[in-house]
Amino acid sequence: MDRLDLDEKLELLREIDPDLADARRLVAENEQQARRWKKIQEYDAVVGAALRDVKTPAELPDRVLARINNETKIQKVRSRRHYLMGGVSSALILSLLIGLFLWRWPDPTWTSVRVAEAAAKRYAGRAVLEPITDSTPRLPHVGLREGFVAAYSEIDFLSKPAGAYRLESPTGEHAVVVVVAAAWFPEDFDFTATYSVSGDVPLEVRFLKVPDGDDYCVLVSPNPKAFEAKALIF
């Protein structure tokens, strides 16, 4: 390469980068370095041309778009699945809470008359109650003679769980005590003693709150006084 040609090229490069003035001086002093510099430039040009000449496969854009669309669809399916599972779980929890709330909510048809009629029916079926055993729950302390308990069974009372005791006095009097949760009674329930009829037998129905408890004892008998703790002394 002629030195004049090299100087002209370096002069042109100098307008672009002032720092090349030093390179010009060095190249002028050492032609070997100038030749090496040229080879490096030629090599860079070849590599750059090779990189620029790389052809992109014709189907590459379609493949990239298809991959993006596929991943988007998968993400949508996963998101929809998460939303669905979350919605189902929320619905189940809400249904459970509503069911529990309704299950604990007092039946609005629990009126004094209706409860008295249900107690009278239980009195009429007192013979089917099972004789007491050592595992029979004790009669709640509501002022009744525990020694009069002859039978006990777990029952459904107006579609609610309850326990029924059959009481028998030495004088042949019978009574039935239904122990039911106080939560089943509406707030406006009338706990005043009332009456009902079983067959041709008029029955008195009393509502006795269990002290320090969450239950009511529904006492039904033709003569409830016979079963009061203070009525008879033995």
C-alpha positions as CSV (number, residue, x, y, z in Angstrom):
1,M,0.0,0.0,0.0
2,D,1.4,3.5,-1.0
3,R,2.1,5.7,2.0
4,L,0.3,8.6,0.3
5,D,-2.9,6.6,-0.1
6,L,-2.7,5.6,3.6
7,D,-2.2,9.3,4.6
8,E,-5.2,10.3,2.6
9,K,-7.4,7.7,4.2
10,L,-6.2,8.5,7.6
11,E,-6.9,12.2,6.8
12,L,-10.5,11.3,6.0
13,L,-10.9,9.3,9.1
14,R,-9.4,12.1,11.1
15,E,-12.5,14.3,10.3
16,I,-14.6,11.6,12.0
17,D,-12.5,10.9,15.0
18,P,-9.7,13.3,16.1
19,D,-8.1,10.6,18.2
20,L,-7.0,8.9,14.9
21,A,-4.3,11.6,14.5
22,D,-2.2,9.6,16.9
23,A,-2.9,6.5,14.9
24,R,-1.8,8.3,11.7
25,R,1.5,9.2,13.3
26,L,2.1,5.6,14.5
27,V,1.2,4.1,11.2
28,A,3.5,6.5,9.4
29,E,6.3,5.3,11.7
30,N,5.6,1.7,11.3
31,E,4.3,0.3,8.0
32,Q,4.0,-3.1,9.5
33,Q,1.4,-1.8,11.9
34,A,-0.4,-0.1,9.0
35,R,-0.6,-3.5,7.1
36,R,-1.9,-5.2,10.3
37,W,-4.5,-2.4,10.7
38,K,-5.6,-2.9,7.1
39,K,-5.9,-6.7,7.6
40,I,-8.0,-6.1,10.7
41,Q,-10.3,-3.8,8.8
42,E,-10.6,-6.3,6.0
43,Y,-11.3,-9.1,8.4
44,D,-14.0,-7.0,10.1
45,A,-15.5,-6.2,6.8
46,V,-15.6,-9.9,5.8
47,V,-17.2,-10.8,9.2
48,G,-19.6,-7.9,9.0
49,A,-20.7,-8.9,5.5
50,A,-21.1,-12.5,6.5
51,L,-23.3,-11.4,9.4
52,R,-25.4,-9.2,7.2
53,D,-25.7,-11.9,4.6
54,V,-27.3,-14.3,7.1
55,K,-30.7,-15.1,5.7
56,T,-33.7,-15.4,8.0
57,P,-35.8,-18.6,7.3
58,A,-39.0,-17.6,5.5
59,E,-41.1,-19.5,8.1
60,L,-39.4,-17.9,11.2
61,P,-41.8,-15.0,11.6
62,D,-44.8,-17.3,11.4
63,R,-43.1,-19.7,13.9
64,V,-42.4,-16.9,16.3
65,L,-46.0,-15.6,16.1
66,A,-47.4,-19.1,16.4
67,R,-45.3,-19.7,19.5
68,I,-46.4,-16.4,21.0
69,N,-50.1,-17.2,20.3
70,N,-49.8,-20.7,21.7
71,E,-48.2,-19.4,24.9
72,T,-50.9,-16.8,25.2
73,K,-53.6,-19.4,24.8
74,I,-52.0,-21.6,27.4
75,Q,-51.8,-18.6,29.8
76,K,-55.4,-17.8,29.2
77,V,-56.4,-21.4,29.9
78,R,-54.4,-21.4,33.1
79,S,-55.9,-18.1,34.2
80,R,-59.4,-19.2,33.4
81,R,-58.7,-22.4,35.3
82,H,-57.5,-20.5,38.3
83,Y,-60.5,-18.1,38.2
84,L,-62.9,-21.1,37.8
85,M,-61.3,-23.0,40.8
86,G,-61.4,-19.8,42.8
87,G,-65.0,-19.2,41.9
88,V,-66.0,-22.8,42.8
89,S,-64.2,-22.6,46.1
90,S,-65.8,-19.3,47.0
91,A,-69.2,-20.6,46.0
92,L,-68.7,-23.8,48.1
93,I,-67.6,-21.7,51.1
94,L,-70.5,-19.3,50.7
95,S,-73.0,-22.2,50.4
96,L,-71.6,-23.8,53.5
97,L,-71.8,-20.6,55.5
98,I,-75.4,-20.0,54.2
99,G,-76.3,-23.6,55.0
100,L,-74.8,-23.3,58.5
101,F,-76.6,-20.0,59.0
102,L,-79.9,-21.4,57.9
103,W,-79.4,-24.5,59.9
104,R,-78.9,-22.5,63.1
105,W,-81.6,-20.0,62.3
106,P,-84.8,-20.7,64.3
107,D,-87.7,-22.1,62.3
108,P,-90.2,-19.2,62.0
109,T,-93.1,-21.8,62.3
110,W,-91.9,-22.6,65.9
111,T,-94.9,-21.1,67.6
112,S,-96.1,-22.0,71.1
113,V,-99.1,-23.8,69.6
114,R,-97.1,-25.8,67.1
115,V,-94.5,-26.8,69.7
116,A,-97.3,-27.8,72.1
117,E,-98.9,-30.0,69.4
118,A,-95.5,-31.7,68.7
119,A,-95.0,-32.3,72.4
120,A,-98.5,-33.8,72.6
121,K,-97.7,-36.2,69.8
122,R,-94.5,-37.2,71.5
123,Y,-96.5,-37.8,74.7
124,A,-98.8,-40.1,72.8
125,G,-95.8,-42.1,71.5
126,R,-94.0,-42.3,74.9
127,A,-94.2,-46.1,75.0
128,V,-91.6,-46.4,72.2
129,L,-88.9,-44.6,74.1
130,E,-86.1,-47.0,75.2
131,P,-85.7,-48.0,78.8
132,I,-82.9,-46.1,80.6
133,T,-79.4,-47.6,81.0
134,D,-76.2,-46.5,82.8
135,S,-75.3,-44.5,79.7
136,T,-78.5,-42.5,79.6
137,P,-77.9,-38.8,79.8
138,R,-79.1,-37.3,83.1
139,L,-82.3,-35.2,83.1
140,P,-81.4,-31.5,83.2
141,H,-81.9,-29.8,86.5
142,V,-85.1,-27.9,85.9
143,G,-87.0,-28.7,89.2
144,L,-88.2,-32.2,88.2
145,R,-87.7,-35.5,90.0
146,E,-84.8,-37.3,88.3
147,G,-85.9,-40.6,90.0
148,F,-89.0,-40.6,87.8
149,V,-87.1,-41.1,84.5
150,A,-88.0,-44.5,83.0
151,A,-87.0,-44.2,79.4
152,Y,-85.0,-42.0,77.0
153,S,-84.4,-41.7,73.2
154,E,-82.8,-39.3,70.8
155,I,-85.5,-37.9,68.5
156,D,-86.3,-35.4,65.9
157,F,-88.5,-32.7,67.2
158,L,-90.0,-30.5,64.5
159,S,-87.1,-31.6,62.3
160,K,-84.5,-30.7,64.9
161,P,-82.4,-33.0,67.0
162,A,-83.6,-33.4,70.6
163,G,-83.8,-35.9,73.4
164,A,-87.0,-37.3,75.0
165,Y,-87.5,-38.6,78.5
166,R,-90.5,-40.6,79.8
167,L,-91.2,-39.9,83.4
168,E,-93.4,-42.2,85.6
169,S,-94.4,-41.4,89.1
170,P,-95.2,-44.0,91.8
171,T,-98.9,-42.9,91.5
172,G,-99.1,-43.9,87.8
173,E,-98.7,-40.4,86.4
174,H,-96.9,-40.1,83.1
175,A,-95.0,-37.2,81.5
176,V,-92.6,-36.6,78.7
177,V,-89.8,-34.1,78.7
178,V,-88.3,-33.0,75.4
179,V,-84.9,-31.4,75.7
180,V,-84.2,-29.1,72.7
181,A,-81.6,-26.4,72.0
182,A,-82.8,-22.9,72.9
183,A,-81.4,-21.7,69.5
184,W,-84.3,-23.3,67.7
185,F,-86.8,-21.0,69.4
186,P,-87.5,-17.6,67.6
187,E,-86.8,-14.5,69.7
188,D,-90.5,-13.7,69.9
189,F,-91.4,-17.2,71.1
190,D,-94.1,-17.2,73.9
191,F,-92.7,-19.4,76.7
192,T,-95.9,-19.2,78.7
193,A,-97.4,-22.5,79.7
194,T,-100.1,-23.7,77.2
195,Y,-102.3,-26.6,76.5
196,S,-102.8,-29.3,73.9
197,V,-104.8,-32.5,73.5
198,S,-103.6,-36.0,72.8
199,G,-106.6,-38.2,71.9
200,D,-109.1,-37.3,74.5
201,V,-106.5,-36.4,77.1
202,P,-105.9,-32.6,77.8
203,L,-102.2,-31.9,78.4
204,E,-100.4,-29.0,80.0
205,V,-97.2,-27.9,78.3
206,R,-94.5,-26.0,80.1
207,F,-91.2,-24.5,78.9
208,L,-88.4,-24.9,81.4
209,K,-85.1,-23.1,80.8
210,V,-82.1,-25.1,81.8
211,P,-80.1,-23.0,84.2
212,D,-76.6,-22.1,82.9
213,G,-77.3,-24.0,79.7
214,D,-78.4,-23.6,76.1
215,D,-81.4,-25.9,76.2
216,Y,-85.1,-25.8,77.0
217,C,-87.1,-28.6,78.6
218,V,-90.6,-29.0,77.1
219,L,-92.6,-30.8,79.8
220,V,-96.0,-32.2,78.7
221,S,-98.3,-34.2,81.0
222,P,-101.9,-34.3,82.2
223,N,-100.6,-33.4,85.6
224,P,-97.1,-31.7,85.5
225,K,-97.2,-30.9,89.2
226,A,-96.9,-34.5,90.0
227,F,-93.3,-34.5,88.7
228,E,-92.1,-31.3,90.4
229,A,-89.3,-32.0,92.9
230,K,-91.3,-30.3,95.7
231,A,-94.6,-32.0,94.9
232,L,-93.9,-35.3,96.5
233,I,-91.7,-36.2,99.4
234,F,-90.4,-39.8,99.8
